[in-house]
Amino acid sequence: MIRINLHPYGYLKMIETTELFSNLKKMKILLVDDDEWIRDSLSMFFEAEGCHLMALETAEEGIAALNKQGYDIIITDYRLPGMDGLTFLERIQKLCPDALKILITAYRSPGVVTKANRIGIHDFIEKPFTSETIEGSLSRLITASKQKGEMS
C-alpha cells in the first residue's frame, strides 16, 4: 500500500514506505500486547501491507511461540498480565539475540529506560501511537541493522 503524503517532500515518504514494507514482507514479526484493540489494529495494518504478524496477548504465549520458531522483529507492551514486557524481552534474549526489539509503553520512567538499555531494547514507542510511529521506528531500525551488517 502506498500512502499519499501532501508534504513537499512526500514522494520520499512514499518511497521509504514502499521499501519498508518490501523489507517487512520477508520478515516475521511478533507482537505481544494485552490490549485486544492494539493487537487487532496492528494485525489488520500489517496484513493489509502483506506482512506476517503473529499477535499474542501474554509474554508466556510469546515465549511459547518463540520456542517454536524465530522472529525477526519483536514488539511488546511494557504492562502485560503476569510477566511484564521487559522481563519477557530479557528472557527471550538467548532465543532470538538478533531480533529487533521494540517496547511499547506509557510508562517511560528512568528505571524502565535503564533496564531496557541494559537488555538491548532497540527502540521505544510511547502510547498513544499511530501506524506512522510504528513505520518510523521499523524504518530506522531496519536501516540501522542493514548498515551495521554492511559494516561488519
C-alpha positions in Angstrom: 0.0 0.0 0.0 1.4 3.4 -0.9 0.4 6.3 1.4 -0.2 9.7 -0.1 1.6 12.4 1.7 1.0 16.1 0.9 4.3 17.2 2.4 6.5 19.0 -0.1 8.9 16.0 0.0 6.0 13.5 0.2 7.5 11.4 -2.7 10.4 10.5 -0.3 7.8 9.2 2.2 6.2 7.0 -0.4 9.5 5.5 -1.5 10.5 4.9 2.1 7.2 3.3 3.0 7.3 1.1 -0.1 10.9 0.0 0.7 10.0 -0.6 4.3 7.1 -2.9 3.6 9.1 -4.7 0.9 11.7 -5.5 3.6 9.0 -6.4 6.2 7.3 -8.9 3.9 10.5 -11.0 4.2 10.4 -10.9 8.0 8.5 -12.5 10.8 7.0 -10.1 13.3 5.8 -11.0 16.8 3.5 -8.6 18.7 2.8 -9.2 22.4 0.1 -6.8 23.8 -2.8 -7.5 26.2 -4.8 -4.8 24.5 -7.1 -6.5 22.0 -7.7 -3.3 20.1 -3.9 -2.8 19.6 -3.5 -6.4 18.5 -6.4 -6.3 16.1 -5.4 -2.9 14.7 -1.8 -3.8 14.1 -2.7 -7.2 12.7 -5.0 -5.6 10.1 -2.4 -2.9 9.3 0.4 -5.4 8.7 -1.9 -7.8 6.9 -3.0 -5.0 4.6 0.6 -4.5 3.7 1.2 -8.2 3.0 3.4 -8.7 6.1 3.4 -11.7 8.5 2.5 -10.7 12.1 1.8 -13.0 15.0 -0.2 -11.2 17.6 -0.4 -12.6 21.1 -1.8 -11.5 24.5 0.7 -12.6 27.1 4.5 -12.9 27.5 4.1 -16.5 28.2 2.3 -17.0 24.9 5.2 -15.1 23.3 7.8 -17.4 24.8 5.9 -20.5 23.6 5.8 -19.0 20.1 9.5 -18.3 20.1 10.2 -21.8 21.2 8.5 -23.0 18.0 10.1 -20.5 15.5 12.3 -17.5 15.4 11.1 -13.9 14.7 13.0 -11.0 13.2 11.1 -8.3 15.0 9.6 -8.4 18.4 7.2 -5.7 19.6 5.9 -5.9 23.1 3.9 -3.7 25.6 5.6 -3.0 28.9 2.5 -3.6 31.0 1.3 -7.2 30.5 -0.6 -9.6 32.7 1.8 -11.9 34.5 5.3 -11.2 33.2 6.0 -7.6 32.1 7.4 -6.8 28.7 10.9 -6.1 29.9 11.2 -9.4 31.7 9.8 -11.1 28.6 12.5 -9.4 26.4 15.2 -10.3 28.9 14.1 -14.0 29.0 14.0 -14.4 25.2 17.4 -12.8 24.6 19.0 -16.2 24.1 16.2 -17.5 21.9 16.5 -14.6 19.4 19.6 -12.5 20.1 19.5 -10.9 16.6 15.8 -9.9 16.6 14.9 -6.2 16.6 13.2 -5.4 19.9 10.7 -2.6 20.4 9.0 -1.8 23.7 5.6 0.0 23.7 5.0 1.9 26.9 3.0 4.7 28.5 5.4 4.4 31.5 8.8 5.6 30.2 10.4 6.2 33.5 14.2 6.4 34.1 14.1 2.9 35.6 12.4 1.4 32.6 14.8 3.1 30.2 17.8 1.9 32.2 16.7 -1.7 32.3 15.6 -1.6 28.6 19.0 -0.3 27.5 20.8 -2.9 29.6 18.9 -5.8 28.0 19.2 -4.4 24.5 15.9 -2.9 23.5 16.3 -1.2 20.1 13.5 1.4 20.4 10.7 2.7 22.5 7.2 3.6 21.2 5.3 5.7 23.6 1.5 5.4 23.9 -0.6 6.7 22.3 0.9 5.9 18.9 -0.1 5.8 15.3 0.8 3.5 12.4 3.2 6.2 11.2 5.0 5.9 14.6 5.4 2.1 14.0 6.5 2.7 10.4 9.1 5.3 11.5 10.6 3.0 14.2 10.8 0.0 12.0 12.3 2.0 9.1 15.0 3.4 11.4 15.8 0.0 12.9 15.9 -1.9 9.6 18.1 0.8 8.0 20.5 0.8 11.0 20.5 -3.0 11.0 21.4 -3.1 7.3 24.2 -0.5 7.8 25.6 -2.4 10.7 25.5 -5.7 8.7 27.3 -4.0 5.8 29.9 -2.5 8.1 30.7 -5.9 9.8 
